[in-house]
């Protein structure tokens, strides 16, 4: 999709695990919305930070 639309793509929905975020960014998404992060911010943020530091 990223290659075909010609505009920046924001991934949204169904991103519950850091691996899903990484897949979205690797597929070319400019950024991603992780809405569920507001329910358990410290736990979820730590998961994402640990993956992005790799």
FENBELKA-V354250 format. One record per pair of residues at least 12 apart in sequence whose ideal C-beta (glycine too) atoms are under 7 Angstrom apart, sorted by the first residue. I is the first residue (numbers start at 1). J is the second residue. D is the distance in whole Angstrom. If there is no record, write none. Layout:
# FENBELKA-V354250
{{I,J,D} {I,J,D}}
This chain:
# FENBELKA-V354250
{{2,27,6} {2,28,3} {2,29,7} {8,30,4} {9,28,7} {9,29,5} {9,30,6} {10,29,6} {10,30,6} {10,31,6} {10,32,7} {10,33,6} {11,24,4} {11,29,4} {11,32,4} {12,32,7} {12,33,4} {15,32,6} {15,34,5} {16,36,6} {18,47,5} {18,48,5} {18,51,4} {21,34,7} {21,48,6} {22,51,6}}
